């Protein structure tokens, strides 16, 4: 319990001093891990890695129906959300129907869409080509509506451990406006906005194979998506395709994926053109600012 508390405090220290201070990690003889902004014997520089990169595209498939002299090319979207796709053809030989420019389309949720009909230029000869498919979750059209998010947890009060443009992990397009809130493992996580659950992960333990850990992604009516990450293994209570209301129970907070301590990583994203980016958002009430534990403030 003490080790867990120290890890959590260390996370807070690291985030508060991210801009100007190096953080050092020390594991003591009794196994307790502590963090400080002052180097000590045996201490190692602590590098925070909390990337969010859940693999959403496993449910988008290129399907080719082959018949003598022709191939019909489909893209199947098994997700409960629209996807934007770009299909192009390369190394083309003996082929008609393959456009010179890439085909770009938004495909509805749970759909199978024909994007091209390819035929042989010379009958009896094989069709030769290499298809390339790019995709991104969500529809880039439409306007983002103004919305103030209720706190997506029950309990507390808790404190912000890494905020907007955090140096450790909130610096890329997907995470720039994310917020990390340090909280005990097992804290109830609830929906901060109504929508449809479009992707979940519930099986990871510890660091697992996915940096996001266990997560829930909810698609809102304006095309934005709220993502709740690093959840406790086996705690996700919603299924893909389920509609949730504000306050619906989603899961319990955890410490899975690339996480250095128990916390909730909450981010709002949308597709801006073949790619997800985080967008600014506000909570409907203040979240405690970060104290500097290392300096005793």
C-alpha positions in Angstrom: 0.0 0.0 0.0 2.8 2.4 0.9 4.6 1.5 -2.4 1.4 2.3 -4.3 1.0 5.6 -2.6 4.6 6.6 -3.3 4.2 5.7 -6.9 1.1 7.9 -7.1 2.9 10.7 -5.4 5.8 10.2 -7.7 3.6 10.5 -10.7 2.3 13.8 -9.3 5.8 15.1 -8.7 6.9 14.1 -12.2 4.0 15.9 -13.8 4.2 19.1 -11.8 7.9 19.5 -12.6 7.8 18.3 -16.2 8.8 21.5 -17.8 12.0 22.3 -15.8 13.0 19.4 -13.6 14.5 15.9 -14.0 12.8 13.3 -11.9 14.7 10.4 -10.3 13.4 7.0 -9.4 14.8 5.0 -6.5 14.0 1.4 -5.5 14.9 0.8 -1.9 16.1 -2.4 -0.3 12.7 -3.2 1.1 11.2 -2.9 -2.4 9.5 0.5 -1.9 9.8 2.8 -4.9 10.1 6.6 -4.5 10.5 9.6 -6.7 12.3 12.8 -6.2 13.7 15.9 -8.1 17.0 15.3 -6.3 19.5 12.6 -7.4 20.6 10.0 -4.9 22.9 7.0 -5.0 21.4 4.3 -7.2 18.7 6.6 -8.6 17.7 6.4 -12.2 16.2 9.2 -14.4 12.5 8.5 -14.6 11.0 8.7 -18.1 7.2 8.9 -18.2 5.6 7.0 -21.2 1.9 7.1 -21.4 1.2 6.9 -25.1 -2.4 6.3 -26.2 -2.4 4.2 -29.3 -5.2 1.6 -29.1 -5.6 -0.4 -32.3 -9.0 0.6 -33.6 -8.5 -0.6 -37.1 -8.7 -4.3 -36.6 -12.4 -4.1 -37.6 -11.9 -2.5 -41.0 -11.3 -5.0 -43.7 -10.4 -4.9 -47.4 -12.5 -7.6 -49.2 -12.0 -8.5 -52.9 -14.5 -10.7 -54.7 -12.7 -12.3 -57.6 -14.4 -13.5 -60.8 -13.0 -14.4 -64.2 -11.8 -11.2 -65.7 -12.9 -8.9 -62.9 -12.4 -8.1 -59.2 -14.9 -6.2 -57.1 -13.2 -4.3 -54.2 -15.2 -3.7 -51.0 -14.3 -2.2 -47.6 -16.1 -3.7 -44.6 -16.5 -1.6 -41.5 -17.5 -3.7 -38.5 -17.2 -0.8 -36.1 -20.2 0.9 -34.4 -18.9 4.2 -35.9 -18.3 5.6 -39.3 -14.7 5.4 -40.7 -13.0 7.5 -43.3 -11.0 5.4 -45.8 -8.6 6.1 -48.6 -8.0 3.3 -51.2 -5.3 3.5 -53.8 -3.9 1.0 -56.4 -0.2 0.6 -57.2 2.0 -1.6 -59.5 -1.0 -1.9 -61.9 -0.8 -4.1 -64.9 -3.6 -5.4 -67.3 -6.2 -3.4 -65.3 -9.1 -1.1 -66.1 -11.2 0.6 -63.5 -8.4 1.6 -61.1 -8.5 5.4 -60.7 -5.3 7.4 -60.9 -6.2 9.3 -57.7 -7.0 7.6 -54.4 -10.6 6.9 -53.6 -11.6 8.7 -50.4 -14.9 8.0 -48.7 -16.6 8.0 -45.3 -18.2 4.6 -44.7 -21.2 4.2 -42.3 -21.0 2.1 -39.2 -21.5 -1.6 -39.7 -21.4 -1.4 -43.5 -19.8 -3.2 -46.5 -19.2 -0.8 -49.3 -18.1 -1.4 -52.9 -15.4 1.1 -53.8 -14.1 -0.2 -57.2 -14.8 -2.7 -60.0 -11.6 -3.8 -61.7 -11.5 -5.5 -65.1 -8.8 -7.0 -67.3 -7.5 -4.9 -70.2 -6.6 -8.1 -72.0 -9.0 -11.0 -71.6 -7.5 -14.2 -70.3 -4.6 -12.4 -68.6 -4.3 -12.0 -64.8 -5.1 -8.7 -63.1 -2.0 -7.3 -61.4 -2.2 -4.6 -58.7 -1.3 -3.8 -55.1 -4.2 -2.2 -53.1 -3.3 0.1 -50.2 -6.0 1.1 -47.6 -5.7 3.9 -45.1 -8.4 4.5 -42.6 -9.3 6.6 -39.5 -12.2 6.2 -37.1 -14.9 8.9 -37.3 -16.4 11.3 -39.9 -14.3 14.5 -40.3 -17.3 16.5 -41.5 -19.6 18.5 -39.2 -19.0 21.0 -36.4 -17.9 20.2 -32.8 -20.5 21.4 -30.4 -19.6 23.3 -27.2 -19.9 21.0 -24.2 -18.7 21.1 -20.6 -17.8 17.6 -19.4 -19.0 16.5 -15.9 -16.2 14.7 -14.0 -16.0 11.2 -15.4 -15.6 9.5 -12.0 -17.3 9.1 -8.7 -15.4 9.9 -5.5 -12.5 12.1 -4.8 -11.5 14.9 -4.7 -8.6 13.9 -7.0 -5.9 16.0 -8.5 -4.6 16.5 -12.0 -1.3 14.7 -12.5 -0.6 15.7 -16.1 -2.4 18.3 -18.0 -2.6 19.9 -21.5 0.7 19.8 -23.4 2.3 17.7 -20.7 5.9 17.0 -21.6 5.9 13.3 -20.7 3.1 12.0 -23.0 0.7 14.8 -23.8 2.6 16.3 -26.7 1.5 14.5 -29.9 -1.7 15.2 -31.9 -3.7 12.4 -30.3 -3.0 13.5 -26.7 -2.1 17.2 -26.6 -5.3 18.1 -24.8 -5.6 15.0 -22.6 -5.8 15.1 -18.8 -4.5 12.5 -16.4 -6.1 12.4 -13.0 -4.4 10.4 -10.2 -6.8 8.3 -8.3 -6.8 5.0 -6.4 -7.2 1.8 -8.5 -10.9 0.7 -8.5 -12.4 4.2 -8.6 -15.8 4.1 -10.5 -15.4 5.6 -14.0 -18.6 7.0 -15.5 -19.6 8.4 -18.9 -19.1 12.2 -19.1 -21.2 12.5 -22.2 -23.9 10.5 -23.9 -23.1 8.4 -26.9 -22.4 5.0 -28.4 -19.6 2.7 -27.2 -17.5 2.0 -30.3 -14.4 0.2 -28.9 -13.4 -1.4 -25.6 -10.4 -3.4 -24.2 -10.8 -5.3 -21.0 -8.2 -8.1 -20.9 -4.9 -6.4 -20.2 -3.1 -6.8 -16.9 -0.2 -4.6 -15.9 1.6 -3.1 -18.8 0.1 -5.5 -21.3 0.6 -5.3 -25.1 -1.2 -2.1 -25.7 0.0 1.3 -24.4 -3.5 2.4 -23.8 -4.2 -0.5 -21.4 -7.9 -1.3 -21.0 -10.1 1.5 -22.3 -13.6 2.5 -23.4 -14.2 4.8 -26.4 -17.6 6.6 -26.8 -18.8 8.3 -29.9 -20.8 11.5 -29.3 -23.6 12.9 -31.5 -21.3 15.6 -32.9 -18.7 13.2 -34.1 -16.3 13.7 -31.2 -15.2 10.8 -29.1 -14.4 10.5 -25.4 -11.8 8.0 -24.4 -11.2 6.6 -20.9 -7.9 4.8 -20.6 -5.7 2.6 -18.2 -8.8 0.9 -16.7 -8.7 -2.1 -14.4 -8.6 -5.5 -16.0 -12.0 -7.1 -16.2 -13.8 -4.0 -14.9 -15.3 -2.7 -18.2 -19.1 -3.0 -17.9 -20.2 -1.8 -21.3 -20.1 -3.5 -24.7 -19.5 -2.2 -28.2 -22.6 -0.9 -29.8 -24.2 0.0 -26.4 -25.7 3.5 -26.0 -24.7 5.2 -22.7 -26.1 8.2 -20.9 -24.2 10.8 -18.8 -23.3 9.1 -15.5 -23.6 5.5 -16.9 -21.1 3.2 -15.3 -18.2 2.3 -17.7 -15.5 0.6 -15.7 -13.1 1.0 -12.7 -9.8 3.0 -12.9 -6.6 1.0 -13.0 -3.0 1.1 -13.9 -2.7 -0.9 -17.2 -0.8 -0.2 -20.3 2.0 2.4 -20.4 1.1 3.8 -17.0 3.4 4.7 -14.2 0.8 4.8 -11.5 -3.0 4.5 -10.9 -4.8 7.2 -12.8 -7.5 7.9 -15.4 -6.3 9.3 -18.8 -9.3 11.1 -20.3 -9.1 12.7 -23.8 -11.6 14.0 -26.4 -10.7 13.3 -30.0 -12.2 13.7 -33.5 -11.1 12.8 -37.0 -9.9 15.9 -38.9 -9.0 14.1 -42.1 -7.6 10.5 -42.0 -6.4 11.0 -38.5 -7.5 11.4 -35.0 -6.5 14.4 -33.0 -7.3 15.5 -29.5 -9.3 18.7 -29.1 -9.6 21.1 -26.2 -12.4 20.5 -23.7 -13.4 21.7 -20.2 -14.7 20.0 -17.2 -17.9 21.5 -15.7 -16.2 22.0 -12.3 -12.6 22.6 -11.2 -10.1 19.8 -10.8 -7.6 20.3 -8.1 -4.3 21.7 -9.2 -1.1 19.7 -8.7 0.8 20.2 -5.4 4.6 19.9 -5.5 5.2 16.9 -3.2 9.0 17.0 -3.7 9.2 20.5 -2.2 6.6 19.9 0.5 4.1 22.4 -0.9 
